Amino acid sequence: QSNGRVFCVLYFSLRIRTRDRIMGFRSAVTEVAKNIVLGAPSTLKNHRVQNHQRGKNGRDDDEMEPFDFSHEDEAQRCIELLEHLSNAILPEETLEVLNQLRDCVRESRTSQMVAAKVGGVDVIFECLLEEMQERGAKEEETSEQAHAALEVLVAAMTTEHEEDLKIVKEREMLEEKARGKMMMGKQRIGKERRTASEMNREALAAKSANVFSMLQMISSNDFYVKYHATQILCAMSSRRNTRKQVQEEIVKSPGASEVLVNSCSPRKEKSEVLRNETLLLLARCTKGHSEIQKLVAFEGMFEVAFDIIRAESSGDDAGFAGESVSNGLDGGIVVQDCLELCNNLIRGNALAQSLFRENGCVGKLVQFFKGLERQIGSDVAAAAYPAQKAANALCALESVSLLVGAVNLPEEEDSEFSQDAEAREIILSNLEDNRDTNRGELAARGGIEALCTCALGNGKVESAAIRVAALRALRDAVDYHDANQARLFSAEVTREARKGSGVPEPALLALGRTALKAETKAEREAALMALESAVRGNTDGQILLVSTLAPTGLGGFDDGQNENENDGGDDDFAGETSLGGLFARAMLRATSTSSSSSS
């Protein structure tokens, strides 16, 4: 057995001397083989510093978790395959080794970690580039070897084994705990463990040339090259430490943003799987990066996003020239991805907001809300409300709040304005100037009335979360805005009367009823905040409210016992016809209840 161990060490040492171009990798393989066979102390840390310089990703050496060789057979098998790949000459031999490597990485977390620790990612990527360059020079189609190399890289960077899932769950719990303690982004809690796939992503991102090459591949005419390259870039963008490298290369690479947007367009790209992967990549890379936001917006991403929403909702690609998108929220998770991408583009970016407005997207959002009112209504049971449709509606309502709400900039650490106070002030000033224009556009498209109908009256959506979001968007739209406040004062909603017929009611009165009688605290508070915004800075509105601050005498007082014939009979405020009277009755009731309790 001892002789066998020595033979293994000599075998690896002799093979390593054969090719100078991979001396760094061979040195690592020798040391790993010694660790496996003889149990010598690990020297992978030194190899990592010398050959991969992982410190560039912001991770200190002391933070690197120790390498686990508990599965020696799997580790040794992966090392043998990597060495075989570096020595392979015949295309058939290379293809066979790559296919075996792919299977090893998918099935074994140890193999996946070996690829990251000993420079296996570099060897595989070098093999990929050699194949791509050779075929490109001969103007031939992409080889099977290149496809196989991409598959190995995809497996190395996306496969999550059981232990990795535990790490992710543990990290999410720590992040949730940090948010509860108001420490997220300020200090780290303990040492963060990484998954095997994250190690491989960091290994590839350590060299900016690798990321640049991946971006070049998304322009390939070969679908599989384009798709796998997008998968790899998307995986690298999932975490902050590697997303930064992808973002930098997108900004520096001419035409990269155009290619990415075209890959999403239903008019130019028929493959839905590529489109969906590109949407996710753009959603991650536009987060907190104003330059990419502008590039993507200028390439027509808003138009592309609403084309996708229309196609997803109608179930086909027909009718791109049509104007109706009222049923746009009926689509699946792709609709949510499109809306979240749009939200990333307009969040804290005045220029992107202007493009969104000029492309008519505000009106399309309003059509979404009108569609909600027509399709849902009060005759649909809450239990039947589709969860995905609710998520889509919430994303659309978030878009409204981003356009017309409080001006804020992203607080993520990777935002370019996180440390530049002067730049933040300039951007905030531009956003405040842009907000009034957005509010006017929303009102002109009927947004105030649409939001009222979603949240109030007989046509309200049977989802408390959507009603709360609509009320908050309404609050943002009218706050300190004279024209929108006047519009809200004149808005009406339909209220169900006793005999089932609908009667018009002022939206402000419906807001008052919701603030007093809604089932959930969140909905009551949202309605109250909308009322406050309706009269904040509005002298005429304040005078009107005070002038009606007295009970009208209509309707019952004690839980609807004296219901008027015209009342809805739904509560003790049913007969009130003015907002002031509604509040006066509520105050009288509170005083009466307090007196009864004291006595």
N, C-alpha and C positions, 0 to 999 in steps of 0.2 A: 504493500500500500504506500509506503514511504517512497519507493522508487517511482511509483505511478505519479505521485505528487510532483516529484522533481521533474519527471518527464513532461508533465503539463506546463510547468513554469518554463522549461527550456523550449518547449514547442512554441509557446506564445512569444518568447524572446527572439527566437530565430526568425519566425514569420514576420515579426515587426520590423526587422532590419531591411526588408526587401524593397520597400518603396519610400523614398524620402518625402514625398508630397504629403504623407499623412503621419509624419513622425510624432506630432503632438498626440494624435489619437492612439497610436501604437504604444506610446509611453504610458498612457492612461490604462490601456488594456492590460499591459504587463502588471501594473500595480494592482489593478482589480483582481487579476488572476491570482496574484500572491495572497491577496486578502481572502479570497474564496478558498484556495487550496491549503495555504499554510496558516491562515488566521492572523496574519500580520496586521498591525495598526493601519487604519485607513489613511491614505495620502491624497484622497480625492479633493480635499479642500484646497491643497496647494495647486493641484492641476487646474481646478476651476479658476483660481486667481490668475494663473499664468496664461491660460488658453482661452477663457471665456469672459473674464472680467465682469462677473455678474454684479459687482458693486456699482456698475453704471446704472443699474435699475433701482438704486437706492436701498439695497439690502446689504447689511454688514455681514462679514464672515461669521461672526459669533451667533448670528441669527439663523444660520443654516442648520436645519435639523440633521442629526446623524443618519447616515445611510444604513438601511436595514438589509442585510444579506441573509435573512432567515430562510429564504427559498433559494439555496445555492444552485440547484439544478436549473431553475428558470433563469437566474442571472447569468450563469455560465453559457447557457444556450443562446441567450440574446447577444452576449459578447462574441461568441463564435460566429453568429450570423453577421454581425456588424463587420467583423474582420474579413469574413468571406466576401461581403459586399465590396469592401475596399480593394480586394484582390481580384474580383471577378473581371473577366475579359469578354467572354461570349455574351451576347444579349440574352440568350435563353437562360444562362446561368444567373445573370443579374435579376431577371424577372422572377425566377424561382426563389431566390434569396429574399427579394422584396416582399413577395407574397407570404413567405414564412414569417418574416419580421412583422408584417401587418397582423397576422394571426397571433403571434406572441404578445404583441402590445395590447391587443384587444382582450386577450384572455388572462393576462398576468400583469398585476400592478408592479411586481418586481421588475419585469422586463421593461415596463414603461419608465420606471425610475432609472434603470440602467441607461436607457437611451438619453436621458437628460443629464445624468451625472458624468458619463465618460465621453461626451462629445458625439454621441450617436446621431443627434439631430443634425449636426454639421456634416457628417458623412452622408447621411441620406439626402440632405439638401444639395450637397456638392454633386451627388449622383444625378439628381433631378436637373440641375443647371447644365451639366455636361450633355445630358440627353436632349434638353431643349435647344441648346446652342448647336449641337451637331445636326439635328433635324432642321433647325432654322437655316443653317448655312446651306443645306442641300434642298431647301424649300420643300421638304417632305412633311407629311402629316405627323402629328405627335405620336411618339412610340408608346407601346404598351408599358415599357419600362418607366417612362415619365408618369404615366397614369398610376402605375403601381407605387412609385415613390411618393406621389401626392397622397395616395390612400394611406400610406404608412404615416405620413405627417399628420393627416387628419385624425387618424386613430390615436396617435401620440398626444394630440392636443385637445381632443374632445371626449375621449373615453373616461368615464368616471366609474371606478370600482367601488365596492362596498365601503372600504376604508375611506375613500375620497368623499363619499356621500356623508359619512360621519363627520369628517373635517368641515365640510360645508355647513352642515347643521350646527355644529359647535360654533363656527364663526358667526353664523346668523344670530345665535343666542347671545354671543358676546356683543355684537353690534347693537342688538336690541337693548341690552343692558346699558351700553354706552349712551345710547340715545336717551334712555330714561334718566341718566345722570348728567345729561347735557355736556357730554365730553366728546361726542363724535367729531372728528376732525381736529381736536385739540390735543389729545394724548392717546396713546395706545394702551390697551389693556393686555398685559402679558405678551408672550411671544406667539405670533401668528403662525399657525401651521399651514402648509400649502399642500394642495393635491398634486398628484403625479403629472396631471395634464398641465397644471400651472407651471411646474418646473420646466416642462418642454417648451411652453410658450416663451418663458423667460430666456431659455437657451437660444431660441430662434431670434427673439427681439434684441439680443445682446449686440447684434451687428445690424446697423441701419441698412446696409446693402441688402440683407435678406428681406427686410420689409419692402424695400424698393422693388426688388425682383418680384415679390408676390403681387404688388400693385400692377406691375407690368403684365403679369399673367392674366389679370382680369380683362385685358383687352384682347386676349387670344380668340381666334376663331373656333378653337376647339371647345365645345361645351363643357367637357369634363375638366379640362384645365381651368377654365373660368370658374366653374362651380366649386371645385375643390380649393382653389386659391381664395375665393370669397369665404368659404367655410373657415379656412385657417385664419384669415384676417378678422373674421367675426369672433372667433374664439379668443384671439389675442386682444380684442377690444373689450372683452367682458370684465377685465380687471384693470384698475387704474394704473398699476405699474407698467403694464405692457401696452395699454391703450394710448398712452402718450406718444410712444414711438410710431404707432400707426397714424395718429393724428398729424404728427410732424411730417411724415412722408406724403400724406394726402395733400397737405398744403404746398409742399415743395415739388410734387410731381405734376407736370403740365397735363391737363386733360383728365386727371384721375377723377375729379368730381363729376365731369361730364359723362364718363364711362359708367360710373356708379349710378347716376340718375337714369341713364338710358337702360341700364340693366333692370330698373324697376318699372319702366314704362310699358304698359300693355300694348301700346302702339308699335314698339320696337323690339320687345322681348316677349316671346310667347311661352317661355318656360316659367311656370309658377314657382317651382322650387328654387330656382335661381333668384327670381324676383323677391320671394319671401326672405331668403337669406341676405340679400342685399339691403332690404328694408331694415332688418335687424342690425346689420353692420352700420348703416347710416344713423340709425337711432342712437347707437352707442357712441359713435364718433362725433356727432354733433352736440353731444351733451357738454355744456359749459365751454364750448370753443366757438367764439364769435366768427372767426375767419372761415371755418368750415361751414358754419351756418350761412354766411353770406354767399360762399361759393355754390353751395347746394341750392339755395333759394334762387340765385341768378340763373341756374341751369334749368329752372322750371319745375322744381320738385313739388310745389303746391299744386300745379295743374296735374302732374303725374299722380300725386296722392289721391286727388278727388276722382281722377279717371279710374284708379284701382277701386276706390270705394263704390263708385257707380257700377263697375263691372262685377264686384263681389256681391252687391246687393241684388243685381238683376240676374245673376247667374250666368251671364255671358258677356262677350266683349262688344255687343251691339250698342248702338246709340251713344257713342262718345260725344257726338255733337249736340245731344239733347241737353236741356237745361234742368230737367227735374231730377233732384236728388233727395226728394222728401223721404224716401224709404232707405236712405243710405245707411242708417244704423242697424238695418236688418242683417248685415253681413257678419262674417265670423271674426276670428281673432286678427285676421289680416287688416280689417277695418280699424281695429284698435291700434295696431302697429302703425298704420298710416297717420292716424290722429296724434299718436304719441310723438311721431317724428315731426309732424307740423308743430306741435307744442314745443319740442326742443328747438326748432328753428326760430320761433317767435319769442321764446322766453328771454327777456332781457336784451332784445335786439331790435332797435327801432327801424333799421333798414329792412329787415326781414318782415316786420309787421306791416310796413308800407307796401311791400310786394304782395303780401297776403291780402291786404285790403284792395289793392289795385287789380288783382286777379279775380275779384268778385267772390272771394272765399267767405267773407262775412255773411253775405246773402245766402250762400250754400249752407252755412251753419244754421241760420235761421230756418231754412227749409227743413233741416233735420228736426228741429224742435216742433215745427208745425206738423211734420209727419208723425212725431210721437203722439201728439194730441189726437190726431185722427185715428191712428192705429190702436192706441191703447185705451184711453178714456176710462171712465169710472165703471164701465160694465165688464171689465176684465178682472178676474181674481188676481190678487197679489201673488199667490202661489204659482200662477201660470206665467209670471213675468220672466222672460228669458234672461239668464245671468249674463250672457255675452252681450246682449243688446243693452243691458244696464251698464256694463263696462264701457261700451261704445258711447253711450249717451253721456256718461260722466267725463270721458275724455273730451267730447265736444263742448261740454259746459266749462271744462278747464280752459279750453281755448278762448272762450269768451272772457273768463276772468283774467287770463294773461293779457288780453288786448285792452280791457277797460278797467282792470282792478289796480290795486296798490302797486306802485313801481318798486320792483326789487331785482337784484341781480343774483345769479346762482352763487351759493356759498361753498361749492365743492372746492377741495384743495387744488384741483387741477384747472380751475377756472383762471383765465389769464388776468382777471381783475381782482383776484382774491387778496393780493398784496399791494396793488397799485391804487392808492386812495384817490389820487388826482384823476386817473382814468375812470374810476368808478363815478366820480362826481359828474364828469362830462357825459357819460353814458346815461346816468340817472336823469340829468337835465333834458337830454334828447328824448328819453322815454316819456317824461312828463308832458312835453310838448306834443308828442305823438298820441298820447292817451285821449285827449279831447277829440281829436279827429276820429279815432276809433269808436268813441262813444256816439258821435254824431252819425257815423256810418251804420252802426248797429241799430239806432233808432230809425234811421231812414229806411232800413230794410224790414222794419216791423219787428225788431228783436225784443222791444219792451213788452209788447202785447203777447208775443210768442212765449216769453219766459213766464208771464203772468198765467197764461193758459196752462202751461206745464205744471205749475206749482199750486194753482188755486182753482176753486170752483169745481163745477161738475166735470170739466174736461181734464182735471189734473191727472198726472201720471200715477199709476198705482205702485209706486216705489218710493219709499220715504227717502232713500239716499239721493235719488234724482231730484225729488222736490226740494230737499235741502240745498243741493248744489245749484238748482235753478234760482232759489231765493237769494243765495249768496252772490250769484252772477248779477241778479237784478239790483242788489244793493250796490255792487261795484259800478253798475252802469249809470245809476242816478246820483251817486254821491257828489255833492257840490257841482252838479251840472243842471243849470236852470231849465234848459230845453227838455232834457230827459225827465226831470222832476215834474214838469208840466204835463208831459206825455203820460206819466204814470198816474197823475191825478185824474186824467180824463179817460184812462183805460177802464174797460169793463170785462168781467168774466161771467160765465153762466152759472147760476146757482139752481139746484134742484128744489122745486117747491113741493108742497105736501102731496099733490096729485100726480107727481112725476114729471110735470112740465118744467122746462127750464126758463128762468127769469133772469134778466141782466142785473148785475150788481157791480157797484164800483170796485175796482181792484184793491183800492186802499181799505175798503170795508172788509173785503175778503182777507186781506193781510192781517187786519185787526183780529178777526175771528181765529185765524190760524195761530197768531201770537198768544191768544188766550186759551184756545181749546185743542190744539194739535196734540196727538198722543205722545210724541217723543219730545224730550227737552231740546234736542238739536234743532228740530223743525220750529219749535216755538221761538227759540233764540234767533234763528235765521230770519224768521218773519219779522221779529221785533227790530233786528238790525236793518232790514230793508225799510221799515217804517221810519226809523231814525234818519237814514240816508235820504229819504224822500222829503223830509222837512229841514234837514241840516243846511243852514245857509239860505233857506227859502222863506223869506219874510211873509210873502203872500200865503204860502201853505201853512205857516205857523198861525197866522191870524185866522185863517179858515178853520183850522183844527180847534183853536180856542173858542171861536164863536159858536161851535156846535157842541161844546163840552157840557152837555146836560142830557139826561135820559129823555127819550121821546115818549115814554109811556107805552110803547108798542112792545108786544111780546111778554112772555112770562118772566118772573124773577126767580122763583124757587124751582129750579130744575124743570122749567117748561110746563108748570101746572096750569098757567093761564095763557095758553097758546092762542095767538091770534089766528083767525081763519086763514090769513095769507102767509102764516109762518111756515117754515119748513119743519118745525117740531124737533129739530136736531139738538138744540141746547137752549139754555135760558137766555141767550143773547140773540135768538133767532129773529126777533121782530125789529131790532134796531136797524135804522136806515141811514145812520151817519156814523162816521168814525168817532167823533167826539162823544156822541151818545153811547156808543159801545164802551168806550173807556170809562165814561162816567158811571155807567151801570156796573162795570167791573169793580170800580173803586167803592161804590156803595155796597156791593155784595161783600167785598173784602172787609169793609168797616163793620157791616152787620155780623159777619162771621166772627170777627175779633171781639165784638161786644158780647156776643152769645157765649164765647169761650170764657171771657172774664167773669161774667155773671155765674 
